[in-house]
Structures are given as structure tokens and as C-alpha cells.
Amino acid sequence: MNRNFSELIAKHQENFTVLERRIAAYLLANPSAVLVDTSGAIAENVHVSPMTVTRFFKKIGFEDAAAARDSVRHQLAGRAISSIDSRFEEFRRSRGLPDQYAHYEAAALAIKRACEYRETPIWKEIISLITSANSVYATGFQTMGYLANGLVQRLNYVRANVHEMDGTDGVYAKLLTDPAPSKALIIIDTFRYGKNGPVLARTARDRDTKVIVFCDELCDWAAPITPYVVALPSESGFFFRPTTAIHFILGLLIQDVIDSLGESVRKQMSLLSEAQELFGQYIK
């Protein structure tokens, strides 16, 4: 089906039951949930039964959830909701049924997923890469630049040779010309994804740099390039979707790097403290 998913839901709004309206509000605000959540997961998120979700999909004209997933995948692939002006219209249509409790639950679930990822073996490998690399680089695409900047500033407090890249030189020369024997690159990005991300990741990988990608759950370009992909959910119901899970897990990353580095962190912070005193950057 090629019909716009949100318009299809809006067309049937008057025929929805109270519980179906709740599902409609959730999917209008977060159409990507059809791509990444099962009917059971959607039911749990909006506090209805799985059977209610199944009836909802049938009511709007789909045979089942899989058929709805195919429709939304086609919509995303065709960039039907990609441009800023289209996103604004989608957001306006989704504002009819605000649910503050749903926002809280989405944020809590995002943090839970971040904590769960921290328990995986791949997370331990990521921490080892960041602590052992001679040089660490980080870059954030689109609106994620501030996260890369904050991560670099904090990591510089606990270890040396951490650098932010903003790509203004067009070729990411600082990373690609760094002669350090071991390097790690952290890329942070969310949908619609910067076009330089996959190119930079492949180029860095091919030059023996370990690539770590923090992204949302829709990202499909990172996994074929690197095993170090931290894909976490973003919350629905906002024009600019919050990335609470990525924020939170970057905080966990810094803490785990500190624990891994141990005593060397004290020495690094002592050096920075001396510099701060020298230049008098702080009131207290």
C-alpha cells in the first residue's frame, strides 16, 4: 500500500473506539513504531491488549501488522515524511491526543534499553576500545553535533588525545592523517542520517580505525560497516524527537571509561586542574 499512513489513520478517526484512538495517537506521533515494534510491544506501550492492536490495523485497511509495516517502510524509503515541511504537517496532525504519561513511559523505556545494552558483551568491547586507543575522535551529524561536543569535552577530563570533528574541512583530515597506532571513531546520528556518515565510517574502518556508532533504531547503514553499533529508541510525540537513550548511555560510557582507566584518571584531572587554576576560568 502506498497511501500515507497518517492520512489513513486520520480518515478513520471517527470510527475508532477510545482504546483505538490511543493507538492512533501513538502511531501518528511515532509512525516508525510500526517498523520496529511488534503488535505486542505497541499494545504494551499504549496499555491496550494485543487483540485491540490487531483490530486497529484491520479497521484502517491492513490485513495484519506486517502489511502495515510494509506500507510505512515504503513511506520512509520514499522520503514521504523526510523534509522539514512534511515533518511539520505530520506533527500537527499528531497533536490531537496528547498523552503526558505516554511521554514519560517512552523516556523510561528508552533509559531501560540503554541500561540493558550496557550489560551486553559488545559494550565491554566498546569501553575497551575507547580506553586503549591512542587517539579517540567523535563526530555528530545534523542535530547530534552537540552530543559529540559534550562527549569529547568530558572524555578529555579523564584521558588524553580525544578530538571532536565537525567536518568543516570536508575530508576529516585530522582523523585520516593521524599517525597514532590505534584509533577509535565515535559517530552519533539519527534519522534522516548525514550522508557523510557511511562514507566516513567505511574510510576509517579501512584505515584500521575502530568505528563505534550511536544511533536510533531505524539506522540500517551502520551494521554492515562495524559490529560496534549502539542502536537505541527515540521517543515519540515531539517535533524533534528526544534521544534520551543516547544521552543516557553516553553518560554511562563516560562513567565506565573512568572505571576502566582507574588511577590514570586522577593524573589527567590533576593536569587539567592545574590549567584551570592558571587561567582562572572558574569562579569557585
Secondary structure, 3 states (H helix, E strand, C coil): CCCCHHHHHHHCHHHCCHHHHHHHHHHHHCCCHHHHCCHHHHHHHHCCCHHHHHHHHHHCCCCCHHHHHHHHHHHHHCCCCCCHHHHHHHHHHHHHCCCHHHHHHHHHHHHHHHHHHHCCHHHHHHHHHHHHCCEEEEEECHHHHHHHHHHHHHHHHHCCCEEECCCCCCCCHHHHCCCCCCEEEEEEECCCCCCHHHHHHHHHHHCCEEEEEEEECCCCCCCCCCCEEEEECCCCCCCCCCCHHHHHHHHHHHHHHHHHHCHHHHHHHHHHHHHHHHHCCCCC
